[in-house]
Amino acid sequence: MVDLKVGRRLLWVGEAAYPLHNITRVHTFELRPKRMEAFMSFLKWLGITFAVVVVLQAVNRNAEADGGSASDSAGAVWLLGIAVATALLVGLVKELTAKSEHVLAVETSSASTALVTLPNPDQLRQLVHYLVDAIEKPEVEFQVRVERVMVNPKNYHFGDNVNMYGGLFNTGVSK
């Protein structure tokens, strides 16, 4: 649990302080894991692992053909490859089973974004109203305990994706 509080024109998220005048956007949304990206990354690293094992096996066979005794290293290379593939598979399962979360995002005029999670999305929406009220009225102060805070998370989709081609007749974000 982390304290989120507003006092003296500062938003405190745990130990981090954000001046209220630097907050550019406060909103709630559902944070979804990038499952396809995780799967593609798994395939890429599995392929790289397989290629390295094949190359090491070829080097091992060449060493044996030249009169060296490297027969034990062939099994070790396969064991290492299987260990790496298992670790990759465990990571993939972890990514694929990650749950979507309802979060409140606090974006600042710099590149930082703080994401706050609570189990109830309605509580997050109410928290947005509290923050907006604090931004508009300097005398407002409050404190709330939140479940978790993330700063600039990776492997999640959040915010709007906008692709614009050309500059004429843009209509903004269409969903």
N, C-alpha and C positions, 0 to 999 in steps of 0.2 A: 504494500500500500504506500502511496505517495501523497503528500499534501500539495494541493493546488490552492493558492490564495492570492488575493489581490489586496494591496495596501500601499498607500503613498505613491500611486501611479505606476506601480510595478506589478507584474504578474510573476509569481514565484511558482515554478513547477519543480518540486523537489528542491534541489540546490541551485537550479538555474533561474536567473532573473531576466525577464523580458520587459523593457519599458513599454507601457501601453501605447505610447504614440508611435512605436515601431511596428505594431501589429497591423498587417495589411489585410488579413482575411482570417475568419474563424468560421468553421463549418463542420458538419458531421457527414460521414459517409461510411460505406462498408469497405473494409480493407481486405482484398482478396489475394491469396498467394499466387504467384506466377507459376502455375503448374506446368504449362507447356514449356516455358523457358527452363525450368528445372529438369524436365525430361530430356530436352535437347542437350542441355549441358551434361547430363548423365551419359547420353549416347556419345557425345564428343569425347569425354574423358575415358569412357570404356574403350572406344576405338583407339585412342592414343595408348592406353595401357596394353591393348592387344598388340599394337604395332611394336611397342617397345619389347614385349615378351618375344615376339617373332624375331626381331633383330638380334636380341640377346641369345636366342636359341641358335640362330645362324652363326653368330660369332663363336658360340660354344662348339658347334659342329666343326667349324674351321679349325679351332684349336685342337680338337680331338684328331682331326685328319692330319695335322702337322706333327702328330706324335705326342701331344700333351695329354694329361689325364684330367679331364674336366667333366667326367660323367656325373659326379654328384651335383655339380652346379646347375645342370639341366633341370633336375627336380626342384632345386631351390628357386630357380627363375620362375617355374610354373607356380610354385607355392606363393611366391611374392605377387605374381599376377593375380592369383585367385584371392589373396588377401586384399589387394587394392580393389578388385572388382566387388568384393563383399562390402568393403567400406563405402564404395560408391552406391551400391544398392541400398544400404542402410540409410545413407543420406537422401537418396531419392524417395524412399518410403516415408521418411520424416517430412520431406517437402510436400509430397502428395497428400498426406493425411493432415496437414496443417489446416486449421479452421479459419474461416473468414471471421473478422472481428468488426464490431461497430466502434468507431473511433471519433474523437473530436480532434480536428487539426487546427493548430495555431501557427499561422505562417507569418513571418516577419519580413521587413523590407530587405533584409539580407537573405542569404540562401537557406537559412535554417527553418525547419519545420518540426514542431513538437506534436506528437500524437498521444492522446490520452485515451485510455480504454476504461469503460464501465460496462457491466453486464446488461444494463437497461438502456436502449437507444433513446428513450424518452428523457432519461436523466441527462444524457449528453446534449439533447436539444435544449433542455432547460439551462444547462451550463453555458451554452452559446449565448442565450439571452442575458445571463448574468454577466458574461464577459463584455458583451456589447454595451450593456448598461454601464459597466465600469469604465469603458472607453469614453462614453459620452458624458459621464458625470464623475468628476475627479474625487468627490467625497465618498463614493461607494467603496466598501470593503467587504470581502467575504472569504470563507475558507471551506474547502471540500476535500475529502479523501478520495483518491482515484485508485483504480486497480494497478495500472501499469502505465509507464511513459516510454515512448520510443522517440528517438531523434533521427530524422532522415533514414527511415528503414529501407533496406534493399530487399529484393525478391518479392515485392508487393506492388500491385497496381494501385495508384491513388491519384486523384485529381482528374482533370479532363485532358484528353488527348485531342489536339486540334491540328489538322493538316490543312494548310492553305496553299493553293496554287494560283498564282496571279493575284492581282490586287483589285480587280473590279468586281463589284456586286457581291462582296463577301457578306454572308448573313449570320456569321458567328457559329456557335456550336449547334449542330443538329443531332438529335438523338433518335 
